[in-house]
Amino acid sequence: MGTAEVAAGSEQELERFRVITKDITDHRAAVEDAVETGNSLLTQATGDDVHVIQERLGILEDRYANISSTANGRQQRLQQALPLARKFKDATEKLSDWLDKVEADMGTAEVAAGSEQEQEIFREYKKQVDGHKHLVANMNEAGAKVMELSPGEGTRSVEHKIANINQRYDSVIAAVQHRLEVIQAHCADIKDTTNRMDSELSATQARLDALELEEDQHAHIEPLQTQVDTSGLMADLEAVNDRWNSLASKVSEWEAKMETLSEWLSDTEELVTNQRPPSSQLKIIEAQLQEQKLLKRLVDDKKPTVDSLKQEAKQLSSIADPGDRRNIQQQLTDLFQRWDALTINTADRKQKLEDILEAAKDFKDAFDPLVEWVEATERKLSSQQPITTDPAKMEADTTEHQVITKDITDHRAAVEDAVETGKSLLTQATGDDVHVIQERLDILEDRYANISSTANGRQQRLQQALPLARKFKDATEKLSDWLDKVEADMATAEDAAMSEQEQEIFREYKKQVDEHKHLVANMNEAGAKVMELSPGEGARSVEHKIANINQRYDSVIAALSGKNEDSLNVSAEQEEEGLPQTQAQLQEVIAQLRREVEDLRRLPELPRKLEDMSQDEMRTYVGILVRNVLRRPFKWKEEEKPPFWPCDIPFSSRRPSGNTTNWSDKMRIVIKAAFTYYDQKPVITRGMNN
């Protein structure tokens, strides 16, 4: 995908997400209406229906908030990316057009080396190179941000475009710089030659003038003059002039090269100064490292020129006069301090980028697979069905869940390694990258802690529920078998006076009633805990079975108690045990026992209407309610939680620290759940205002 497609695609994607975001916003009122309708239904619901409705409402609100957040986040990123994509497109198109023209011109140039026309052309190219620096900076900056906001195939296209244009731009810089150096060196040679010829002509003219003057002043000694040989003196003078002109030419040439190198250093130093800090995001740091390698290669390619200038400076210093020698040495000191700083900086940055790249790859290799595993494990845990009440199925669920729990435990070391790798990367990150990495680490740790807690909680509930389910099943099966037999025998028994054998049978039944009390207690106790640990359809099945067997057991007790004294022949036994001896007395005792049981089951009366109770009144009442159900003092421990207490509300009469929800509403739900569980209606204390 080209730069034009990147910008056009961003605009189309932004428009599409504006439509999606508007559709989501338009549905907000529908979601709120659905939640309001659900809350209204909650006031009329009872038992497990309350939790089911609350769960469905919570899921709806969470999913709506998630799609709203996702769409808004996507739209914001697109709004950020669109101007950057346009800026990147504008910069790359202008740079590509300019580079095409410059490369074509340089490829077809046939101007004589060193001509004024060629100098003018390449000076213009150098101005254009400097004039396009801001476009290169715009391209690199906007391109890096576009890659960050738009990962995928488009990122690779942008990355390739950046690398290609940077390479072409650097090549043009190098070619123009090299050509200018060659032209300047050639012009310097021409200038030196011209200066030397001018000097030689001036010296020759001076010597001729001197000779003419001598001839005029000493004409009388012409015979002697003609005998003096001046050719050696002239040769020495010419040699000195030649050496001086040669030295001046070399110094001038060296200074020109030094000036060229100084300009190159200034441009490169500016480029280094404007470089962005190393990123910790893999795609961006790879692009930064590629750019740094190109820069370091340019610096390394310049080293032969620097070494040559050093060598020339040594040669010039050995033959130059003291003043020129000090000037040469000072220029060398200043210039090569900058050179050394530049080479150190480019090498250090390249090494730092390579180190960060390695750390970023290690972090990605450790982090990405863990995120995929966490998401898969979350799906497994969320798809698990409520705990069953069947022991055989519960055993299979326990075995299956142990595999998940072990897998989570086995991944603890990988999570710790990923966090450690991320913290190592944090020490090298800068700017916003620090917050991004830290946030990703925090999210990973939180999600791992959540799935670990969820899995361990289910494992503990399974381990608690299994022996209770076995105990409940054993008790209900034994009670059902016994009740089937007793009810069948009692159905065939005559109401008239029974034979001795029948009397003996019913006396044995009465003993069995007492002997089965512990099974009834086991069934009621284990069943209540199983319902608490296994909410849902299974809990309703357990509740129905408990109610059925209790009703049958009470019916058997009543039937046996209804037999007269003669038919049961229990008068002697009653005298020994201090029990009432008449049928009327026996019925009164049974009625009294039933009244006592009802009194024990009856929940405490409310001081006022539940909707009018203050938080302090509800906190006090909930404590009395729990103590009345448990029939003993308690300390608000989780294992003491009564069967009616909703599983999604902490077992406490005080709001947990940091909880921002209305705790009064939570306690009203607890009180309603108790009256619903025990099938009673709340009664307001007499004497209070209704």
C-alpha positions as CSV (number, residue, x, y, z in Angstrom):
1,M,0.0,0.0,0.0
2,G,1.4,3.4,-1.0
3,T,1.3,6.6,0.9
4,A,-1.8,7.8,-1.0
5,E,-3.6,4.6,-0.2
6,V,-2.6,5.0,3.5
7,A,-4.2,8.5,3.7
8,A,-7.3,7.5,1.7
9,G,-7.7,4.3,3.7
10,S,-7.5,6.3,7.0
11,E,-10.2,8.7,5.8
12,Q,-12.5,5.8,4.7
13,E,-11.9,3.9,8.0
14,L,-12.5,7.1,10.0
15,E,-15.8,7.7,8.2
16,R,-16.8,4.0,8.7
17,F,-16.1,4.2,12.5
18,R,-18.0,7.5,12.7
19,V,-21.1,5.6,11.5
20,I,-20.4,2.7,13.9
21,T,-19.8,5.1,16.8
22,K,-23.1,6.9,16.1
23,D,-24.9,3.6,15.9
24,I,-23.5,2.6,19.3
25,T,-24.5,6.0,20.8
26,D,-28.0,5.7,19.3
27,H,-28.4,2.4,21.2
28,R,-27.4,3.9,24.6
29,A,-31.1,4.8,25.4
30,A,-32.2,1.3,24.5
31,V,-29.5,-0.2,26.8
32,E,-30.5,2.1,29.7
33,D,-34.2,1.2,29.1
34,A,-33.3,-2.5,29.2
35,V,-31.3,-2.0,32.5
36,E,-34.2,0.0,34.0
37,T,-36.7,-2.7,33.0
38,G,-34.4,-5.4,34.6
39,N,-34.0,-3.4,37.8
40,S,-37.8,-3.1,38.0
41,L,-38.0,-6.9,37.5
42,L,-35.5,-7.4,40.3
43,T,-37.9,-5.9,42.8
44,Q,-40.3,-8.7,42.1
45,A,-37.8,-11.6,41.6
46,T,-36.9,-14.1,44.3
47,G,-34.2,-16.7,44.9
48,D,-31.7,-17.5,42.2
49,D,-33.7,-15.4,39.7
50,V,-32.3,-12.3,41.4
51,H,-28.7,-13.4,40.6
52,V,-29.6,-14.5,37.1
53,I,-31.2,-11.1,36.2
54,Q,-28.3,-9.2,37.9
55,E,-25.8,-11.2,36.0
56,R,-27.5,-10.6,32.7
57,L,-27.8,-6.9,33.3
58,G,-24.1,-6.7,34.4
59,I,-23.0,-8.6,31.2
60,L,-25.2,-6.3,29.0
61,E,-23.7,-3.1,30.6
62,D,-20.1,-4.5,30.5
63,R,-20.4,-5.5,26.8
64,Y,-22.0,-2.2,25.8
65,A,-19.3,-0.3,27.7
66,N,-16.6,-2.5,26.0
67,I,-17.9,-1.9,22.4
68,S,-18.4,1.8,23.1
69,S,-14.8,2.1,24.5
70,T,-13.4,0.0,21.6
71,A,-15.1,2.1,19.0
72,N,-14.3,5.4,20.6
73,G,-10.6,4.4,21.0
74,R,-10.5,3.3,17.4
75,Q,-12.0,6.6,16.3
76,Q,-9.6,8.6,18.4
77,R,-6.6,6.7,16.9
78,L,-7.9,7.3,13.4
79,Q,-8.4,11.0,14.1
80,Q,-4.8,11.1,15.3
81,A,-3.5,9.1,12.4
82,L,-5.3,10.9,9.6
83,P,-3.4,14.3,9.8
84,L,-0.2,12.3,10.3
85,A,-0.9,10.2,7.2
86,R,-1.6,13.3,5.2
87,K,1.6,14.9,6.4
88,F,3.5,11.8,5.6
89,K,1.9,11.5,2.1
90,D,2.7,15.2,1.4
91,A,6.3,14.9,2.5
92,T,7.0,11.6,0.6
93,E,5.4,12.8,-2.6
94,K,7.4,16.0,-2.6
95,L,10.6,14.2,-1.7
96,S,10.0,11.5,-4.4
97,D,9.4,14.1,-7.1
98,W,12.5,16.1,-6.1
99,L,14.7,13.1,-5.8
100,D,13.5,11.8,-9.2
101,K,14.5,15.1,-10.8
102,V,17.9,15.4,-9.0
103,E,18.9,11.8,-9.7
104,A,17.9,12.2,-13.4
105,D,19.8,15.5,-13.7
106,M,22.9,14.1,-12.0
107,G,22.8,11.0,-14.2
108,T,22.7,13.0,-17.5
109,A,25.1,15.9,-16.5
110,E,27.8,16.4,-19.1
111,V,29.3,19.7,-17.8
112,A,33.1,20.1,-17.9
113,A,34.7,19.3,-14.5
114,G,35.3,22.4,-12.5
115,S,33.5,24.9,-14.7
116,E,31.6,27.8,-13.2
117,Q,28.4,26.3,-14.6
118,E,29.0,23.0,-12.8
119,Q,29.8,24.8,-9.5
120,E,26.6,26.8,-9.8
121,I,24.5,23.6,-10.5
122,F,25.9,21.7,-7.5
123,R,25.7,24.7,-5.2
124,E,22.0,24.9,-6.1
125,Y,21.7,21.1,-5.4
126,K,23.2,21.7,-2.0
127,K,20.7,24.5,-1.2
128,Q,17.9,22.2,-2.3
129,V,19.3,19.4,0.0
130,D,19.2,21.8,3.0
131,G,15.8,23.1,1.9
132,H,14.3,19.6,1.9
133,K,15.6,18.7,5.4
134,H,12.3,19.7,7.0
135,L,10.4,17.4,4.6
136,V,12.7,14.5,5.6
137,A,12.1,15.3,9.3
138,N,8.3,15.5,8.7
139,M,8.4,12.2,6.9
140,N,10.3,10.4,9.6
141,E,8.3,11.8,12.5
142,A,4.9,11.4,10.8
143,G,5.8,7.9,9.5
144,A,6.9,6.7,12.9
145,K,3.6,7.8,14.5
146,V,1.6,6.4,11.6
147,M,3.3,3.0,12.1
148,E,2.6,3.2,15.8
149,L,-1.1,4.0,15.3
150,S,-1.7,1.7,12.3
151,P,0.1,-1.6,12.7
152,G,-0.1,-4.3,10.0
153,E,0.6,-4.4,6.2
154,G,0.4,-0.6,6.0
155,T,3.1,-0.3,8.6
156,R,5.5,-2.4,6.5
157,S,4.7,-0.2,3.4
158,V,5.4,3.0,5.4
159,E,8.6,1.6,6.8
160,H,9.8,0.6,3.4
161,K,9.0,4.0,2.0
162,I,10.8,5.8,4.8
163,A,13.9,3.6,4.4
164,N,13.9,4.0,0.6
165,I,13.6,7.8,0.7
166,N,16.1,8.2,3.5
167,Q,18.6,6.1,1.5
168,R,18.1,8.1,-1.7
169,Y,18.3,11.4,0.2
170,D,21.5,10.4,1.9
171,S,22.9,9.2,-1.4
172,V,22.1,12.6,-3.0
173,I,23.8,14.4,0.0
174,A,26.9,12.2,-0.4
175,A,27.0,12.7,-4.2
176,V,26.5,16.4,-4.1
177,Q,29.0,16.8,-1.2
178,H,31.6,14.6,-3.1
179,R,31.1,16.5,-6.3
180,L,31.5,19.9,-4.6
181,E,34.7,18.7,-2.9
182,V,36.1,17.6,-6.3
183,I,35.1,20.9,-7.9
184,Q,36.5,23.0,-5.0
185,A,39.7,21.0,-5.1
186,H,40.0,21.5,-8.9
187,C,39.3,25.2,-8.5
188,A,41.8,25.5,-5.8
189,D,44.4,23.9,-8.0
190,I,43.6,26.3,-10.8
191,K,43.8,29.2,-8.4
192,D,47.1,28.0,-7.0
193,T,48.5,27.7,-10.5
194,T,47.3,31.2,-11.4
195,N,48.7,32.7,-8.2
196,R,52.0,30.9,-8.7
197,M,52.3,32.2,-12.3
198,D,51.4,35.7,-11.2
199,S,54.1,35.5,-8.5
200,E,56.6,34.2,-10.9
201,L,55.8,37.0,-13.4
202,S,56.0,39.6,-10.6
203,A,59.4,38.3,-9.4
204,T,60.8,38.2,-12.9
205,Q,59.6,41.7,-13.6
206,A,61.2,42.9,-10.3
207,R,64.5,41.3,-11.2
208,L,64.4,42.9,-14.7
209,D,63.7,46.2,-13.2
210,A,66.6,45.8,-10.8
211,L,68.9,44.9,-13.5
212,E,67.9,47.9,-15.6
213,L,68.5,50.2,-12.6
214,E,72.0,48.8,-12.0
215,E,72.8,49.3,-15.7
216,D,71.8,53.0,-15.4
217,Q,73.7,53.6,-12.2
218,H,76.9,51.7,-13.0
219,A,77.3,52.1,-16.8
220,H,80.9,53.1,-16.2
221,I,81.8,49.7,-14.9
222,E,79.9,47.8,-17.7
223,P,83.0,45.8,-18.6
224,L,83.1,44.4,-15.0
225,Q,79.3,43.9,-14.8
226,T,79.3,41.8,-17.9
227,Q,81.7,39.5,-16.1
228,V,79.3,38.8,-13.1
229,D,77.2,35.6,-13.4
230,T,73.7,36.2,-11.9
231,S,72.1,33.0,-13.2
232,G,72.6,31.1,-9.9
233,L,71.0,33.9,-7.9
234,M,68.0,33.9,-10.2
235,A,67.7,30.2,-10.0
236,D,67.7,30.3,-6.1
237,L,65.1,33.0,-6.1
238,E,62.9,31.1,-8.5
239,A,63.3,27.9,-6.3
240,V,62.3,29.9,-3.2
241,N,59.3,31.4,-4.9
242,D,58.3,28.0,-6.2
243,R,58.4,26.4,-2.7
244,W,56.6,29.3,-1.2
245,N,53.9,29.3,-3.8
246,S,53.6,25.5,-3.4
247,L,53.2,25.8,0.4
248,A,50.6,28.6,0.0
249,S,48.7,26.5,-2.5
250,K,48.7,23.4,-0.2
251,V,47.6,25.5,2.8
252,S,44.8,27.0,0.9
253,E,43.7,23.6,-0.5
254,W,43.9,22.1,3.0
255,E,41.8,25.0,4.5
256,A,39.2,24.5,1.8
257,K,38.9,20.8,2.6
258,M,38.7,21.7,6.3
259,E,35.9,24.1,5.7
260,T,34.1,21.5,3.7
261,L,34.5,18.9,6.4
262,S,33.3,21.5,9.0
263,E,30.1,22.1,7.1
264,W,29.5,18.4,6.8
265,L,30.1,18.0,10.5
266,S,27.6,20.9,11.3
267,D,24.9,19.3,9.1
268,T,25.5,15.8,10.7
269,E,25.6,17.2,14.2
270,E,22.2,18.9,13.6
271,L,20.8,15.7,12.3
272,V,22.0,13.8,15.4
273,T,20.6,16.6,17.7
274,N,17.2,16.2,16.1
275,Q,17.0,12.5,16.5
276,R,14.1,11.2,18.6
277,P,14.9,9.3,21.8
278,P,15.1,5.5,21.3
279,S,11.7,3.9,21.4
280,S,10.8,0.6,23.0
281,Q,8.2,-0.4,20.5
282,L,9.6,-3.1,18.2
283,K,8.5,-1.7,14.8
284,I,9.7,1.9,15.6
285,I,13.0,0.8,17.1
286,E,13.7,-1.3,14.1
287,A,13.2,1.7,11.9
288,Q,15.4,3.8,14.2
289,L,18.2,1.3,14.1
290,Q,18.1,1.1,10.3
291,E,18.3,4.9,10.2
292,Q,21.2,4.9,12.6
293,K,23.1,2.2,10.6
294,L,22.8,4.5,7.6
295,L,24.1,7.4,9.5
296,K,27.0,5.5,11.0
297,R,27.9,4.2,7.5
298,L,28.1,7.8,6.3
299,V,30.3,8.7,9.2
300,D,32.5,5.7,8.6
301,D,32.8,6.6,4.9
302,K,34.1,10.0,5.9
303,K,36.9,8.6,8.0
304,P,39.4,8.3,5.1
305,T,38.9,12.0,4.4
306,V,39.5,12.9,8.0
307,D,42.7,10.7,8.2
308,S,44.0,12.3,5.0
309,L,43.5,15.8,6.4
310,K,45.3,14.8,9.6
311,Q,48.2,13.6,7.6
312,E,48.3,16.7,5.4
313,A,48.2,18.9,8.5
314,K,51.3,17.1,9.9
315,Q,53.2,17.7,6.7
316,L,52.1,21.4,6.5
317,S,53.0,22.0,10.1
318,S,56.6,20.7,9.6
319,I,57.3,23.3,6.9
320,A,55.0,26.2,7.8
321,D,56.2,29.2,9.8
322,P,55.2,29.4,13.5
323,G,52.1,31.5,12.9
324,D,50.7,29.2,10.3
325,R,51.7,26.2,12.3
326,R,49.7,27.4,15.4
327,N,46.7,28.2,13.2
328,I,46.8,24.7,11.6
329,Q,47.1,23.0,15.0
330,Q,44.2,25.0,16.5
331,Q,41.9,24.2,13.5
332,L,42.8,20.5,13.9
333,T,42.1,20.5,17.6
334,D,38.7,22.2,17.2
335,L,37.6,20.2,14.3
336,F,38.7,16.8,15.5
337,Q,37.1,17.2,18.9
338,R,33.8,17.5,17.0
339,W,34.7,14.5,14.9
340,D,35.5,12.4,17.9
341,A,32.3,13.4,19.6
342,L,30.3,12.6,16.5
343,T,31.8,9.2,16.0
344,I,31.3,8.3,19.7
345,N,27.7,9.5,19.7
346,T,26.7,7.6,16.6
347,A,28.4,4.4,17.8
348,D,26.9,4.7,21.3
349,R,23.4,5.3,19.9
350,K,23.7,2.4,17.5
351,Q,24.8,0.1,20.4
352,K,22.0,1.4,22.6
353,L,19.4,0.8,19.9
354,E,20.7,-2.7,19.3
355,D,20.5,-3.4,23.1
356,I,16.9,-2.0,23.3
357,L,15.9,-3.9,20.2
358,E,17.1,-7.2,21.7
359,A,15.2,-6.4,25.0
360,A,12.1,-5.4,23.0
361,K,12.2,-8.7,21.1
362,D,12.7,-10.7,24.3
363,F,9.7,-8.9,25.8
364,K,7.5,-9.5,22.7
365,D,8.5,-13.2,22.6
366,A,7.7,-13.6,26.3
367,F,4.6,-11.3,26.4
368,D,2.6,-12.1,23.3
369,P,2.2,-15.9,23.8
370,L,1.2,-15.2,27.4
371,V,-1.6,-12.8,26.4
372,E,-3.0,-15.4,24.0
373,W,-2.8,-18.1,26.7
374,V,-4.5,-15.8,29.3
375,E,-7.3,-15.0,26.8
376,A,-7.8,-18.7,26.1
377,T,-7.9,-19.6,29.8
378,E,-10.4,-16.8,30.5
379,R,-12.6,-18.3,27.8
380,K,-12.3,-21.7,29.4
381,L,-13.2,-20.4,32.9
382,S,-16.1,-18.3,31.7
383,S,-17.6,-21.2,29.7
384,Q,-17.6,-23.6,32.7
385,Q,-21.1,-24.6,33.9
386,P,-22.2,-24.1,37.5
387,I,-21.1,-26.8,39.9
388,T,-23.3,-29.8,39.6
389,T,-24.9,-31.6,42.6
390,D,-24.3,-35.1,41.2
391,P,-21.2,-36.6,42.9
392,A,-20.1,-38.6,39.9
393,K,-20.3,-35.6,37.6
394,M,-18.7,-33.5,40.3
395,E,-15.7,-35.9,40.4
396,A,-15.3,-35.6,36.6
397,D,-15.5,-31.8,36.9
398,T,-12.9,-31.7,39.7
399,T,-10.5,-33.8,37.6
400,E,-11.0,-31.6,34.6
401,H,-10.6,-28.4,36.6
402,Q,-7.4,-29.7,38.2
403,V,-5.9,-29.7,34.8
404,I,-6.8,-26.1,34.3
405,T,-5.5,-25.1,37.7
406,K,-2.2,-26.9,37.2
407,D,-1.8,-25.2,33.8
408,I,-2.3,-21.8,35.5
409,T,0.2,-22.7,38.2
410,D,2.7,-24.0,35.6
411,H,2.5,-20.6,33.8
412,R,3.4,-18.6,36.9
413,A,7.1,-18.8,36.1
414,A,6.4,-17.6,32.5
415,V,4.4,-14.6,33.8
416,E,7.2,-13.7,36.3
417,D,9.8,-14.0,33.5
418,A,7.7,-11.8,31.2
419,V,7.3,-9.2,34.0
420,E,11.0,-9.3,34.7
421,T,11.8,-8.9,31.0
422,G,9.4,-5.9,30.8
423,K,11.0,-4.3,33.8
424,S,14.4,-4.7,32.2
425,L,13.0,-3.0,29.1
426,L,11.6,-0.3,31.3
427,T,15.1,0.7,32.4
428,Q,15.9,1.6,28.8
429,A,12.6,3.1,27.8
430,T,11.8,6.8,27.8
431,G,8.8,9.2,27.6
432,D,5.4,7.7,27.1
433,D,6.8,4.2,26.4
434,V,7.5,3.9,30.1
435,H,3.8,4.2,30.9
436,V,2.7,2.0,28.0
437,I,5.0,-0.9,29.1
438,Q,4.1,-0.5,32.8
439,E,0.4,-0.6,32.0
440,R,0.8,-3.7,29.9
441,L,2.7,-5.4,32.7
442,D,0.1,-4.4,35.3
443,I,-2.7,-5.7,33.1
444,L,-0.9,-9.0,32.6
445,E,-0.4,-9.4,36.3
446,D,-4.0,-8.5,37.1
447,R,-5.4,-10.8,34.5
448,Y,-3.2,-13.7,35.7
449,A,-4.1,-13.0,39.3
450,N,-7.8,-12.9,38.4
451,I,-7.8,-16.3,36.5
452,S,-5.7,-17.8,39.3
453,S,-8.1,-16.6,41.9
454,T,-11.1,-17.7,39.8
455,A,-9.7,-21.2,39.2
456,N,-8.6,-21.7,42.8
457,G,-12.0,-20.5,44.1
458,R,-13.8,-23.0,41.9
459,Q,-11.3,-25.7,42.9
460,Q,-12.0,-25.0,46.6
461,R,-15.8,-25.0,46.1
462,L,-15.5,-28.3,44.2
463,Q,-13.4,-29.8,47.0
464,Q,-15.9,-28.6,49.6
465,A,-19.0,-29.6,47.6
466,L,-17.9,-33.2,46.7
467,P,-18.0,-34.8,50.2
468,L,-21.2,-32.8,51.0
469,A,-22.8,-34.1,47.8
470,R,-21.8,-37.7,48.7
471,K,-23.1,-37.2,52.2
472,F,-26.4,-35.7,50.8
473,K,-26.8,-38.5,48.2
474,D,-26.1,-41.2,50.8
475,A,-28.6,-39.7,53.2
476,T,-31.4,-39.2,50.7
477,E,-31.0,-42.6,49.1
478,K,-31.2,-44.4,52.5
479,L,-34.1,-42.2,53.6
480,S,-36.0,-42.7,50.3
481,D,-35.6,-46.5,50.5
482,W,-36.7,-46.6,54.1
483,L,-39.7,-44.2,53.5
484,D,-40.8,-46.3,50.5
485,K,-40.9,-49.4,52.7
486,V,-42.6,-47.7,55.7
487,E,-45.2,-45.9,53.5
488,A,-46.0,-49.2,51.6
489,D,-46.4,-51.1,54.9
490,M,-48.5,-48.3,56.5
491,A,-50.7,-48.1,53.4
492,T,-51.7,-51.8,53.7
493,A,-52.2,-51.7,57.5
494,E,-55.8,-51.7,58.8
495,D,-57.0,-48.9,61.1
496,A,-58.6,-51.4,63.4
497,A,-56.8,-53.0,66.3
498,M,-53.7,-54.7,65.0
499,S,-52.3,-58.1,65.8
500,E,-49.4,-58.6,68.0
501,Q,-47.1,-59.0,65.0
502,E,-48.4,-55.7,63.4
503,Q,-47.9,-54.0,66.7
504,E,-44.4,-55.2,66.9
505,I,-43.8,-53.9,63.4
506,F,-45.0,-50.4,64.2
507,R,-43.0,-50.3,67.4
508,E,-40.0,-51.1,65.3
509,Y,-41.0,-48.3,62.9
510,K,-41.0,-45.8,65.8
511,K,-37.5,-46.9,66.8
512,Q,-36.4,-46.5,63.1
513,V,-37.9,-43.0,63.1
514,D,-35.5,-42.0,65.9
515,E,-32.7,-43.9,64.3
516,H,-33.1,-42.0,61.0
517,K,-33.0,-38.6,62.6
518,H,-29.3,-38.3,62.0
519,L,-29.8,-39.0,58.3
520,V,-32.4,-36.3,58.1
521,A,-30.0,-33.9,59.9
522,N,-27.2,-35.0,57.5
523,M,-29.5,-34.4,54.5
524,N,-30.6,-31.0,55.7
525,E,-27.1,-29.8,56.6
526,A,-25.3,-31.2,53.6
527,G,-28.1,-30.1,51.2
528,A,-28.1,-26.5,52.5
529,K,-24.3,-26.3,51.9
530,V,-24.5,-28.0,48.5
531,M,-27.2,-25.5,47.4
532,E,-24.9,-22.7,48.6
533,L,-21.9,-24.0,46.7
534,S,-23.9,-25.2,43.6
535,P,-26.4,-22.5,42.7
536,G,-28.7,-22.9,39.7
537,E,-30.8,-25.8,38.4
538,G,-29.0,-28.3,40.6
539,A,-29.7,-26.2,43.8
540,R,-33.4,-26.2,42.9
541,S,-33.4,-30.0,42.5
542,V,-31.7,-30.4,45.9
543,E,-34.1,-28.0,47.5
544,H,-37.1,-30.0,46.1
545,K,-35.6,-33.3,47.2
546,I,-35.0,-32.0,50.8
547,A,-38.6,-30.6,51.0
548,N,-40.0,-33.9,49.7
549,I,-38.2,-36.1,52.1
550,N,-38.8,-33.8,55.1
551,Q,-42.5,-33.8,54.2
552,R,-42.6,-37.6,53.9
553,Y,-40.6,-38.0,57.1
554,D,-42.9,-35.7,59.0
555,S,-45.9,-37.5,57.6
556,V,-44.6,-40.8,58.8
557,I,-44.0,-39.3,62.3
558,A,-47.5,-38.0,62.3
559,A,-49.0,-41.3,61.1
560,L,-47.1,-43.2,63.8
561,S,-48.0,-40.7,66.5
562,G,-51.7,-41.0,65.5
563,K,-51.9,-44.6,66.4
564,N,-53.7,-45.2,69.7
565,E,-52.0,-46.5,72.8
566,D,-53.4,-50.0,72.5
567,S,-52.4,-50.4,68.8
568,L,-48.9,-49.3,69.5
569,N,-48.7,-50.8,72.9
570,V,-46.3,-48.1,74.1
571,S,-47.8,-47.3,77.5
572,A,-45.3,-49.2,79.5
573,E,-42.4,-47.7,77.6
574,Q,-43.9,-44.2,78.0
575,E,-44.1,-44.7,81.8
576,E,-40.5,-45.7,81.9
577,E,-39.4,-42.6,79.8
578,G,-41.7,-40.2,81.6
579,L,-43.7,-39.5,78.5
580,P,-47.5,-38.7,78.3
581,Q,-49.6,-41.9,78.4
582,T,-52.8,-40.7,76.7
583,Q,-53.5,-40.1,73.0
584,A,-54.5,-36.5,73.8
585,Q,-51.4,-35.9,75.8
586,L,-49.2,-37.4,73.0
587,Q,-50.9,-35.2,70.4
588,E,-50.3,-32.1,72.6
589,V,-46.6,-33.0,72.9
590,I,-46.3,-33.3,69.2
591,A,-48.1,-30.0,68.6
592,Q,-45.9,-28.3,71.1
593,L,-42.8,-29.7,69.4
594,R,-44.1,-28.4,66.1
595,R,-44.7,-24.9,67.6
596,E,-41.2,-24.9,69.0
597,V,-39.7,-25.9,65.5
598,E,-41.8,-23.1,63.9
599,D,-40.6,-20.6,66.5
600,L,-37.0,-21.6,65.8
601,R,-37.5,-21.2,62.0
602,R,-39.3,-17.9,62.3
603,L,-37.2,-14.9,61.3
604,P,-37.0,-11.9,63.5
605,E,-39.6,-9.2,62.9
606,L,-38.6,-5.9,61.2
607,P,-38.6,-2.7,63.2
608,R,-40.2,-0.8,60.3
609,K,-40.7,-1.1,56.6
610,L,-37.6,-2.4,54.9
611,E,-37.5,0.6,52.5
612,D,-37.6,3.0,55.5
613,M,-34.9,1.3,57.5
614,S,-31.6,3.2,57.9
615,Q,-28.2,1.6,57.2
616,D,-27.5,1.3,60.9
617,E,-30.9,-0.3,61.5
618,M,-30.3,-2.8,58.7
619,R,-26.7,-3.6,59.9
620,T,-28.1,-4.4,63.4
621,Y,-31.0,-6.4,62.0
622,V,-28.8,-8.5,59.7
623,G,-26.6,-9.5,62.7
624,I,-29.7,-10.6,64.6
625,L,-31.0,-12.4,61.5
626,V,-27.8,-14.4,61.0
627,R,-27.6,-15.3,64.7
628,N,-31.2,-16.4,64.7
629,V,-30.7,-18.7,61.7
630,L,-27.4,-20.1,63.0
631,R,-28.8,-20.4,66.6
632,R,-25.4,-19.5,68.0
633,P,-23.0,-16.5,68.2
634,F,-20.8,-16.0,65.2
635,K,-17.8,-13.9,64.0
636,W,-18.6,-13.1,60.3
637,K,-16.3,-15.7,59.0
638,E,-16.8,-17.0,55.4
639,E,-17.4,-20.6,56.6
640,E,-20.2,-19.4,58.9
641,K,-22.2,-17.8,56.0
642,P,-25.9,-19.0,56.2
643,P,-27.5,-20.8,53.2
644,F,-29.7,-17.8,52.2
645,W,-26.8,-15.3,51.9
646,P,-26.3,-14.3,48.2
647,C,-23.0,-15.5,46.8
648,D,-22.1,-12.2,45.1
649,I,-22.4,-10.2,48.3
650,P,-19.5,-10.3,50.9
651,F,-20.5,-11.9,54.2
652,S,-20.4,-8.8,56.3
653,S,-22.7,-6.2,57.8
654,R,-20.2,-3.4,56.9
655,R,-19.3,-2.0,53.5
656,P,-15.9,-3.4,52.3
657,S,-13.0,-0.9,52.0
658,G,-13.0,0.8,48.7
659,N,-16.5,-0.4,47.7
660,T,-18.3,2.5,46.0
661,T,-21.7,0.8,45.6
662,N,-24.7,1.5,47.9
663,W,-24.2,-0.9,50.8
664,S,-27.8,-0.2,52.0
665,D,-29.1,-1.7,48.8
666,K,-26.9,-4.8,49.3
667,M,-28.3,-5.4,52.8
668,R,-31.9,-5.0,51.6
669,I,-31.1,-7.8,49.1
670,V,-29.7,-10.0,51.9
671,I,-32.9,-9.5,54.0
672,K,-35.2,-10.2,51.1
673,A,-33.2,-13.3,50.3
674,A,-33.6,-14.6,53.8
675,F,-37.4,-14.3,53.8
676,T,-37.6,-15.8,50.3
677,Y,-35.4,-18.7,51.3
678,Y,-37.5,-19.6,54.4
679,D,-40.7,-18.9,52.5
680,Q,-41.9,-16.3,55.0
681,K,-43.3,-12.8,54.7
682,P,-41.6,-9.9,56.6
683,V,-43.6,-8.9,59.7
684,I,-43.2,-5.4,61.2
685,T,-42.9,-5.2,65.0
686,R,-46.1,-4.2,66.7
687,G,-46.3,-0.7,67.9
688,M,-44.2,0.7,65.2
689,N,-45.5,3.1,62.5
690,N,-46.2,1.4,59.2
